[in-house]
C-alpha cells in the first residue's frame, strides 16, 4: 500500500510487478514498489512459475527435475500466470473495500525477461497501462545471434548430447555460462541444457500465422525502455522493435526511452540507477 506521506488519492492505482528469469519477490520491492509507494501507488508482487521461493520450495519437495503439476515451471504464455494473479487482486479488493483499490487503474511492470512477461500479461482488458523495461521481442533471435553457425550445424548433426557436453565444458571455466544454462534448466524444469535452450523458441511476441503479432492484443498504453550499454537484450531489435510494432498497431499509444551511461540507467534492467527509473516511470 502507499506510504501515508504520499498523499493518498482514492481510488488507489495498483501496479502489478512481474519478475523475470532469475528475479525474486524480495528484489522486486526495490525495482518498483519502493518508488511507487512514495508516489501514492499500491503494488502487488509475486513469485510465479519458475521464480523465487515458489520454485525453490517445489524443487525441495520433488527433487530435480521435479515431477510437478503442469504449469509449475516458467512458461512463455505468461498471460496464463497473470490472469489468476489479477483474479486474486480482484477478490482481495472486494473483501477489503476499505483499502479503496482502484481496479480500473491497474498497470503491469516488468524488467528484463519480466518486461516480456509484462507485455504478455497486458493483453487482457483489466490492464490499463504497461511498463516494459529492457525486455526482448524474440528470445530465439537473441540466442541465434550468439550461437556460432558452426556450432549450430554440429548440434544438428551430433545431437543434444554434444550440446550438453560443450556447455558443461565451457561452464567449468566461465561462470556466466554455467549460471545461465543451469538456471534455465532449473526454471524450465528440463533435464538437459539443449532442451532448455530449445524451449526458448516459444518466448516470443512475434505470434504465429493464425494469431498474428501478440502485441495486437495489448490495448493499453505501453512505456518501452532499452539499455544501450549492455549486451543481454540490445535496445536495437528489442526495445525498438517492440515500440515500432506496437506503434504500427496502435499509433500514439507507445513511448520509447533508450538510455546510455551507467548513471543514466544505461545498464540492463537499469541496474545502479533505479531511482532514475522511478522518476521517469511515474512522471
Buried (B, 14 or more C-beta within 10 A) or exposed (E): EBBEEBEBEEBBBBBBBBBBBBBBBEEBBEBBBBBBBBBBBBBBBBBBBBBBEBBEEBBEEEEEBBEBEEEBBBBBEBBBBBBEBBEEBBEEBEEEEEBEBBBEBBBBBBBBBBBBBBBBBBBBEBBBBBBBBBBBBBBBBBBEEEEEEEEEEBBEEEEBEBBBEBBBEEBEEEEEBBEBBBBBBBBBBBEBBBBBBBBBBEBBBBBEEEEEBBBBBBBBBBBBBBBBBBEBBBBEBBBBBBBBBBBEBBEEBBBBBBBEEEEBBBBBBBBEBBEBBBEBBBE
